């Protein structure tokens, strides 16, 4: 609504709408919109009021500050004084100014009325700045002005309001307005006074994935206490992700990511006799090991995020808190997301790092999807901005808004602490500077002058490599990709980076390997979790318990994390098919998992040993395979990803197929029930020779060209000496591929192939097209090339047929 032109000094949030930015700034207008419009659908927003932007203008006029401020800004522009000098003098002028009696009374009366409504005296409030050029789609202004927490008493609220006015001229705010093209004197400031939530935990929430713009998820970060520790980057928060399209599906709980952060400290309300309003204290071991939100709370917040996004009609950046006393959740801020939504979704930029043996010095949360190389420069204070060389890699403990001028000069940023929604991450994202945050040891490991490479291109975990590593970039214009009759799918390695490829027009995922998820996200041998009593090394036993802290049982840790990994990959393509291959570690690879040495055989030839299907019913592993089945059931039935197709690898005989299907059924994973399809890898000569009988037991075949070539030609796939002979285009290999496609189709089974050969060798793609293969699954970075090759192969085949 548009409030009358009489311009009252105070507006209650319930009076305001999103269109009232000119009256009370972006932050306050948004809070008013939620409180007045979304309270009726159950979204809780703490009550409060806002001073008018006109009150700020009147404050400058009555204290005769307009002219001196203009003069100081002009002197800064012509170089007579520095930015820091101008900002400091302007802030001092504002802090020395006075409110009129009427203004003070209006703020005091509103504060007391807010306290009466809350039945609390004195009421603790947050006093926040809200600029009239803020939370706009083209400029967020996030973090440019100050906020003050746990302020109690009318006199303190008035003082904090004056501090907010002065913060309109922090150095960072002046620079930001200049870069965004805003005239300083045309930006006014409203003060929001909002009832404080004494948070048990708090955090930030986005209605998309902030690293790649994937729009179908809610991303939640949080830590114990007040949310300032997350924004300031002093902790690595817990991280949750929920798949939005299944949120309203009955009986489904589509949580696809739960990561525990270190949460080493928390900010709390200080005691009444303290000189400071808040105090920061270390968290307990229990708090560090425990997730801050239950599954029900994660889903509750996510539904609120979807409702808020729908109401505003754009992706949203929200702050939430959970009250320590009532245990209720609240939304305390909401603004449009301005970084990912401004990108061209039709253009995909891919960074590809060359293969390297360079050691990884550090790992942390990656920001952006780029690569940066350069010389490190370690700074512990923003006061040393003049020392920082343009284009260096900034290494520091954490950042706050005072660091922005340095961050603008950096080619990359590495911090000790912080998570994906810390100040360092938010600003790096907006500046399009790759960053790795929360490494814990960067300032100790990296001395100034060290050459490093930041790799943020492979998902949520970023790596800092020793030395300069070459890389390539690829821009894919999705509008120019040709369409094909043959379904083109992609292979998925690990869940972390899967959303980078969400824009690709794929037919689904043709291969994702469970063992990759086990090795990257779990790292523990499943039998060691089922039978920890057989792990006789005390140190390993302790590691198992520590890694599984927070899970109901050790096996539950395995099931839950495997389900999350599979579910996240399935979410990237839902409802298109996602083929999940059950584990195919060899015994020597299983031994590499923590605890594996107590359960694995020493085999002379693991490639042809106890692997794939033979493990699933074998006494040494059958119990562990049951955990894999439980994870698939959880991802399909509980989370809702019924697009998952299960695939069985290295199935040697028909009787073995029957045994595996029986074991799966006993675990509750029965082919044909609830739409479950089961495929088999076609990688052994027996799969082709007895293709008719395998086709009676499975819904589809996926050709594993590497193992198939190895076993048809009798060549060790890893032999350097025989590498020139190892070729899936050999006539013998092509003949069996042609044969299995023909037989499978006669039985109503689909056939796909996974691997690079079709995109690397056009003649092989043409051969597969001529055979009528149903799908070809490629590595994501070769998808564009594969589309062109397969489209050309289809045209060539069509011309030959005509």
JOZI-V497185 format. One record per residue. RES is the residue in one letter. SS is DSSP state (H for helix, E for strand, C for the rest). D_FIRST is the distance of its C-alpha to the first C-alpha in Angstrom with 1 decimal. Layout:
[[RES | SS | D_FIRST] [RES | SS | D_FIRST]]
This chain:
[[X | C | 0.0] [X | C | 3.8] [X | C | 6.2] [X | C | 9.5] [X | C | 12.2] [X | C | 14.4] [X | C | 13.7] [X | C | 14.7] [X | C | 17.1] [X | E | 15.6] [X | E | 12.3] [X | E | 13.0] [X | H | 12.0] [X | H | 10.7] [X | H | 8.0] [X | C | 6.8] [X | C | 5.7] [X | C | 8.3] [X | C | 7.0] [X | C | 7.3] [X | H | 11.1] [X | H | 12.1] [X | H | 11.1] [X | H | 12.7] [X | H | 14.4] [X | H | 14.5] [X | H | 16.1] [X | H | 13.8] [X | H | 10.6] [X | H | 12.5] [X | H | 13.8] [X | H | 10.6] [X | H | 9.7] [X | H | 13.2] [X | H | 13.5] [X | H | 10.7] [X | H | 11.4] [X | C | 15.0] [X | H | 16.7] [X | H | 17.4] [X | H | 19.5] [X | C | 21.5] [X | C | 20.3] [X | C | 20.9] [X | C | 19.1] [X | C | 20.5] [X | C | 18.4] [X | E | 17.8] [X | E | 16.0] [X | E | 15.5] [X | E | 17.0] [X | C | 15.1] [X | H | 16.4] [X | H | 17.5] [X | H | 19.7] [X | H | 21.5] [X | H | 22.1] [X | H | 23.4] [X | H | 25.6] [X | H | 27.2] [X | H | 27.8] [X | H | 29.2] [X | C | 31.5] [X | C | 32.5] [X | C | 31.7] [X | H | 30.2] [X | H | 33.7] [X | H | 35.6] [X | H | 33.0] [X | H | 33.2] [X | H | 37.0] [X | H | 37.2] [X | H | 35.1] [X | H | 37.3] [X | H | 40.4] [X | H | 39.2] [X | H | 38.7] [X | C | 42.1] [X | C | 43.8] [X | C | 44.9] [X | C | 43.3] [X | C | 42.2] [X | H | 38.8] [X | H | 39.7] [X | H | 40.9] [X | H | 37.8] [X | H | 35.4] [X | H | 37.6] [X | H | 37.9] [X | H | 34.2] [X | H | 33.4] [X | H | 36.1] [X | H | 34.8] [X | H | 31.4] [X | H | 33.0] [X | C | 35.2] [X | C | 32.3] [X | C | 31.3] [X | C | 28.1] [X | C | 28.4] [X | H | 29.2] [X | H | 25.8] [X | H | 24.0] [X | H | 26.4] [X | H | 26.0] [X | H | 22.2] [X | H | 22.6] [X | H | 25.6] [X | H | 24.0] [X | H | 21.0] [X | H | 23.6] [X | H | 25.8] [X | H | 23.2] [X | H | 22.3] [X | H | 26.1] [X | H | 26.5] [X | H | 24.0] [X | H | 26.0] [X | C | 29.2] [X | C | 30.5] [X | C | 31.9] [X | C | 31.7] [X | C | 28.9] [X | E | 29.1] [X | E | 25.9] [X | E | 25.1] [X | E | 24.0] [X | E | 22.5] [X | E | 21.7] [X | E | 18.5] [X | E | 18.9] [X | C | 16.5] [X | C | 18.7] [X | C | 18.7] [X | C | 18.3] [X | E | 18.1] [X | C | 20.1] [X | C | 22.7] [X | E | 23.1] [X | C | 22.5] [X | C | 23.8] [X | C | 24.8] [X | C | 27.2] [X | C | 27.2] [X | C | 26.1] [X | C | 27.4] [X | E | 26.5] [X | E | 28.5] [X | E | 29.3] [X | E | 30.6] [X | E | 30.0] [X | E | 31.0] [X | C | 31.2] [X | H | 29.0] [X | H | 31.4] [X | H | 31.2] [X | H | 27.4] [X | H | 27.6] [X | H | 30.3] [X | H | 28.4] [X | H | 25.4] [X | H | 27.8] [X | H | 29.2] [X | H | 25.9] [X | H | 25.6] [X | H | 29.1] [X | H | 28.5] [X | H | 26.4] [X | H | 30.0] [X | C | 31.9] [X | H | 34.3] [X | H | 32.5] [X | H | 29.1] [X | H | 30.8] [X | H | 32.6] [X | H | 29.6] [X | H | 27.6] [X | H | 30.8] [X | H | 31.3] [X | H | 27.7] [X | C | 28.0] [X | C | 25.4] [X | C | 26.5] [X | H | 26.8] [X | H | 25.8] [X | H | 22.5] [X | C | 21.3] [X | C | 20.0] [X | E | 19.8] [X | E | 17.7] [X | E | 19.6] [X | E | 18.5] [X | E | 20.6] [X | E | 20.8] [X | E | 23.4] [X | C | 26.2] [X | C | 27.6] [X | C | 31.3] [X | E | 31.9] [X | E | 35.0] [X | E | 33.8] [X | E | 30.9] [X | E | 30.1] [X | E | 28.1] [X | E | 27.2] [X | E | 26.6] [X | C | 25.9] [X | C | 28.7] [X | C | 32.1] [X | C | 31.6] [X | C | 35.1] [X | C | 35.2] [X | C | 31.8] [X | C | 33.0] [X | C | 29.8] [X | C | 31.2] [X | E | 31.4] [X | E | 29.6] [X | E | 31.2] [X | E | 31.3] [X | E | 33.0] [X | E | 33.7] [X | E | 36.2] [X | E | 37.2] [X | E | 35.5] [X | C | 32.4] [X | C | 31.0] [X | H | 32.0] [X | H | 35.5] [X | H | 34.1] [X | H | 32.0] [X | H | 34.9] [X | C | 37.3] [X | C | 39.8] [X | C | 40.1] [X | C | 40.4] [X | C | 37.9] [X | E | 38.3] [X | E | 36.9] [X | E | 35.8] [X | E | 34.8] [X | E | 33.8] [X | E | 33.9] [X | H | 30.6] [X | H | 32.0] [X | H | 34.2] [X | C | 31.9] [X | C | 31.3] [X | C | 35.0] [X | C | 36.7] [X | C | 39.1] [X | C | 38.5] [X | C | 37.7] [X | C | 37.2] [X | E | 37.4] [X | E | 39.2] [X | E | 39.6] [X | E | 40.3] [X | E | 41.7] [X | C | 42.8] [X | C | 42.1] [X | C | 44.4] [X | C | 41.8] [X | C | 44.4] [X | E | 42.3] [X | E | 39.3] [X | E | 37.1] [X | E | 36.9] [X | E | 35.8] [X | C | 38.7] [X | C | 40.7] [X | C | 39.9] [X | C | 42.8] [X | C | 42.0] [X | C | 41.3] [X | C | 38.7] [X | C | 35.6] [X | E | 36.5] [X | E | 39.8] [X | E | 40.8] [X | E | 43.6] [X | E | 45.6] [X | C | 44.8] [X | C | 47.6] [X | H | 49.5] [X | H | 48.0] [X | H | 44.5] [X | H | 45.4] [X | H | 47.0] [X | C | 44.2] [X | C | 41.0] [X | C | 38.0] [X | C | 36.3] [X | C | 37.8] [X | H | 37.4] [X | H | 35.2] [X | H | 32.8] [X | H | 32.9] [X | H | 31.9] [X | H | 29.3] [X | H | 27.5] [X | H | 28.0] [X | H | 26.3] [X | H | 23.3] [X | H | 23.4] [X | H | 23.6] [X | H | 20.6] [X | H | 18.5] [X | H | 19.9] [X | H | 19.2] [X | H | 15.6] [X | H | 15.1] [X | C | 17.8] [X | C | 20.0] [X | C | 22.6] [X | E | 21.4] [X | E | 23.1] [X | E | 22.6] [X | E | 24.3] [X | E | 25.6] [X | E | 27.9] [X | E | 30.2] [X | E | 30.7] [X | C | 34.4] [X | C | 34.5] [X | C | 32.5] [X | C | 33.0] [X | C | 29.4] [X | E | 27.5] [X | E | 24.1] [X | E | 21.8] [X | E | 21.3] [X | E | 19.7] [X | E | 18.6] [X | E | 18.4] [X | E | 19.5] [X | C | 23.3] [X | C | 24.4] [X | C | 28.2] [X | H | 29.4] [X | H | 26.7] [X | H | 27.7] [X | C | 31.2] [X | C | 33.0] [X | C | 33.6] [X | C | 36.4] [X | E | 38.5] [X | E | 40.2] [X | E | 42.0] [X | E | 44.8] [X | E | 46.9] [X | E | 50.4] [X | E | 52.5] [X | C | 56.3] [X | C | 58.3] [X | C | 59.5] [X | C | 61.7] [X | C | 59.9] [X | C | 59.1] [X | E | 55.6] [X | E | 55.1] [X | E | 51.7] [X | E | 49.0] [X | E | 45.4] [X | E | 41.9] [X | E | 41.5] [X | E | 38.5] [X | C | 38.2] [X | C | 41.0] [X | C | 43.1] [X | E | 46.5] [X | E | 47.3] [X | E | 50.7] [X | E | 51.8] [X | E | 53.4] [X | E | 51.8] [X | E | 50.9] [X | E | 50.3] [X | C | 48.1] [X | C | 47.2] [X | C | 45.2] [X | H | 42.7] [X | H | 44.7] [X | H | 47.3] [X | H | 45.1] [X | H | 47.8] [X | H | 50.3] [X | C | 48.3] [X | C | 49.7] [X | C | 47.4] [X | C | 47.5] [X | C | 48.9] [X | E | 47.8] [X | E | 46.0] [X | E | 47.3] [X | E | 45.7] [X | C | 45.0] [X | C | 41.2] [X | C | 38.5] [X | C | 35.6] [X | H | 33.4] [X | H | 36.4] [X | H | 38.3] [X | H | 36.0] [X | H | 38.3] [X | H | 41.2] [X | H | 39.5] [X | H | 38.8] [X | H | 42.6] [X | C | 43.6] [X | C | 44.8] [X | E | 44.1] [X | E | 43.2] [X | E | 44.9] [X | E | 44.0] [X | C | 45.7] [X | C | 42.7] [X | C | 39.3] [X | C | 37.8] [X | C | 35.7] [X | C | 32.5] [X | C | 34.1] [X | H | 33.3] [X | H | 36.4] [X | H | 35.3] [X | H | 31.7] [X | H | 32.8] [X | H | 35.8] [X | H | 33.8] [X | H | 31.5] [X | H | 34.6] [X | C | 36.4] [X | C | 39.3] [X | C | 41.1] [X | E | 41.4] [X | E | 43.2] [X | E | 41.8] [X | C | 43.4] [X | C | 47.0] [X | C | 48.1] [X | C | 51.1] [X | H | 50.2] [X | H | 51.0] [X | H | 54.3] [X | H | 55.3] [X | C | 54.3] [X | C | 56.0] [X | C | 55.0] [X | C | 56.6] [X | C | 56.8] [X | E | 56.1] [X | E | 53.8] [X | E | 51.7] [X | E | 48.3] [X | E | 47.8] [X | C | 44.2] [X | C | 44.9] [X | C | 46.1] [X | C | 43.2] [X | C | 41.7] [X | E | 44.9] [X | E | 45.9] [X | E | 49.4] [X | E | 50.9] [X | E | 54.2] [X | E | 57.1] [X | C | 57.8] [X | C | 56.4] [X | C | 56.0] [X | C | 55.7] [X | E | 52.8] [X | E | 51.6] [X | E | 48.2] [X | E | 47.4] [X | E | 44.5] [X | E | 44.0] [X | E | 42.2] [X | H | 41.3] [X | H | 41.0] [X | H | 44.6] [X | C | 46.1] [X | C | 48.5] [X | C | 48.3] [X | C | 51.4] [X | C | 52.9] [X | C | 54.0] [X | E | 51.3] [X | E | 50.5] [X | E | 49.4] [X | E | 49.2] [X | E | 51.0] [X | E | 49.0] [X | C | 50.7] [X | C | 48.4] [X | H | 44.9] [X | H | 43.7] [X | H | 43.5] [X | H | 42.8] [X | H | 39.2] [X | H | 40.2] [X | H | 41.4] [X | C | 38.6] [X | C | 38.1] [X | C | 41.7] [X | C | 42.2] [X | C | 44.8] [X | C | 46.3] [X | C | 46.0] [X | E | 48.1] [X | E | 51.8] [X | E | 53.0] [X | E | 51.6] [X | E | 54.3] [X | H | 53.9] [X | H | 56.4] [X | H | 54.1] [X | H | 51.4] [X | H | 54.1] [X | H | 55.4] [X | H | 52.1] [X | H | 50.0] [X | H | 52.6] [X | C | 55.9] [X | E | 57.9] [X | C | 60.6] [X | H | 59.6] [X | H | 63.0] [X | H | 62.9] [X | H | 59.8] [X | H | 61.5] [X | C | 64.8] [X | H | 64.1] [X | H | 67.4] [X | H | 69.2] [X | C | 67.6] [X | C | 70.4] [X | C | 69.0] [X | H | 67.1] [X | H | 65.0] [X | H | 63.8] [X | H | 63.2] [X | H | 61.1] [X | H | 59.1] [X | H | 58.4] [X | H | 57.2] [X | H | 54.9] [X | H | 53.3] [X | C | 52.6] [X | C | 51.2] [X | C | 48.2] [X | C | 49.5] [X | C | 51.0] [X | C | 54.3] [X | H | 55.7] [X | H | 55.7] [X | H | 52.0] [X | H | 51.2] [X | H | 52.8] [X | H | 51.3] [X | H | 47.7] [X | H | 47.8] [X | H | 49.5] [X | H | 47.0] [X | H | 44.1] [X | H | 45.8] [X | H | 46.6] [X | H | 43.2] [X | H | 41.4] [X | H | 43.7] [X | H | 43.2] [X | H | 39.4] [X | C | 39.7] [X | C | 41.0] [X | C | 39.9] [X | C | 40.8] [X | C | 43.5] [X | C | 46.8] [X | E | 47.6] [X | E | 51.3] [X | E | 52.1] [X | E | 55.7] [X | C | 57.1] [X | C | 58.8] [X | C | 61.7] [X | C | 62.7] [X | C | 66.4] [X | H | 68.3] [X | H | 68.5] [X | H | 64.7] [X | H | 64.1] [X | H | 66.4] [X | C | 64.0] [X | C | 61.3] [X | E | 61.5] [X | C | 64.1] [X | H | 65.3] [X | H | 68.8] [X | H | 69.6] [X | C | 69.0] [X | C | 69.8] [X | C | 73.2] [X | C | 74.8] [X | C | 75.3] [X | C | 77.5] [X | C | 75.3] [X | H | 71.8] [X | H | 70.7] [X | H | 72.9] [X | C | 72.8] [X | C | 70.5] [X | C | 67.2] [X | C | 64.7] [X | H | 65.5] [X | H | 68.7] [X | H | 66.8] [X | H | 64.6] [X | C | 67.4] [X | C | 69.7] [X | C | 70.4] [X | C | 69.4] [X | C | 65.8] [X | H | 65.0] [X | H | 63.1] [X | H | 60.9] [X | H | 60.3] [X | H | 59.0] [X | H | 56.3] [X | H | 55.3] [X | H | 55.1] [X | H | 53.0] [X | H | 50.5] [X | H | 50.3] [X | H | 49.8] [X | H | 47.0] [X | H | 45.3] [X | H | 45.8] [X | H | 45.4] [X | H | 43.2] [X | C | 40.9] [X | C | 41.0] [X | C | 42.5] [X | C | 44.9] [X | C | 45.3] [X | E | 47.8] [X | E | 51.4] [X | E | 54.2] [X | E | 57.1] [X | E | 60.5] [X | C | 62.3] [X | C | 66.1] [X | C | 67.2] [X | C | 70.9] [X | C | 72.2] [X | H | 71.3] [X | H | 72.3] [X | H | 70.1] [X | H | 67.2] [X | H | 68.0] [X | H | 68.2] [X | H | 64.8] [X | H | 63.1] [X | H | 64.7] [X | H | 63.6] [X | H | 60.0] [X | H | 60.1] [X | H | 61.5] [X | C | 58.5] [X | C | 56.1] [X | C | 55.5] [X | C | 57.3] [X | C | 57.4] [X | C | 55.9] [X | H | 54.0] [X | H | 50.2] [X | H | 50.6] [X | C | 52.3] [X | C | 54.3] [X | E | 56.9] [X | E | 58.3] [X | E | 61.4] [X | E | 62.1] [X | E | 64.9] [X | C | 66.7] [X | C | 70.2] [X | H | 73.0] [X | H | 73.2] [X | H | 69.6] [X | H | 70.9] [X | H | 74.3] [X | C | 73.0] [X | H | 69.7] [X | H | 70.2] [X | H | 70.5] [X | H | 67.6] [X | H | 65.5] [X | C | 66.3] [X | C | 64.7] [X | C | 61.6] [X | C | 58.8] [X | E | 59.1] [X | E | 60.9] [X | E | 59.6] [X | E | 62.3] [X | E | 62.8] [X | H | 64.7] [X | H | 65.8] [X | H | 67.6] [X | H | 68.8] [X | H | 70.3] [X | H | 71.9] [X | H | 73.5] [X | H | 74.6] [X | H | 76.2] [X | C | 77.2] [X | C | 75.6] [X | C | 73.9] [X | C | 70.4] [X | C | 70.5] [X | C | 73.9] [X | C | 73.8] [X | C | 77.3] [X | C | 76.5] [X | H | 73.0] [X | H | 74.2] [X | H | 75.3] [X | C | 72.1] [X | C | 70.3] [X | C | 68.3] [X | C | 69.4] [X | C | 73.0] [X | H | 74.5] [X | H | 75.2] [X | H | 71.6] [X | H | 70.3] [X | H | 72.7] [X | H | 71.5] [X | H | 67.9] [X | H | 68.7] [X | H | 70.6] [X | H | 67.9] [X | H | 65.2] [X | H | 67.6] [X | H | 68.5] [X | H | 64.9] [X | H | 63.7] [X | H | 66.5] [X | C | 65.3] [X | C | 61.6] [X | C | 60.6] [X | E | 58.3] [X | E | 59.6] [X | E | 57.7] [X | E | 58.9] [X | E | 57.4] [X | C | 58.3] [X | C | 58.4] [X | H | 61.5] [X | H | 59.8] [X | H | 57.6] [X | H | 60.4] [X | C | 63.1] [X | H | 62.1] [X | H | 65.4] [X | H | 64.6] [X | H | 61.2] [X | H | 63.1] [X | H | 65.5] [X | H | 62.8] [X | H | 61.1] [X | H | 64.4] [X | H | 65.0] [X | C | 61.7] [X | C | 60.0] [X | C | 56.7] [X | E | 54.7] [X | E | 55.2] [X | E | 53.4] [X | E | 53.1] [X | E | 52.0] [X | H | 48.4] [X | H | 49.3] [X | H | 51.7] [X | H | 49.5] [X | H | 48.9] [X | H | 52.6] [X | H | 53.4] [X | H | 51.3] [X | H | 53.2] [X | H | 56.6] [X | H | 56.1] [X | H | 54.7] [X | H | 57.8] [X | H | 60.0] [X | H | 58.7] [X | H | 59.4] [X | H | 62.8] [X | H | 63.6] [X | H | 62.5] [X | H | 64.7] [X | H | 67.6] [X | H | 67.2] [X | C | 67.1]]
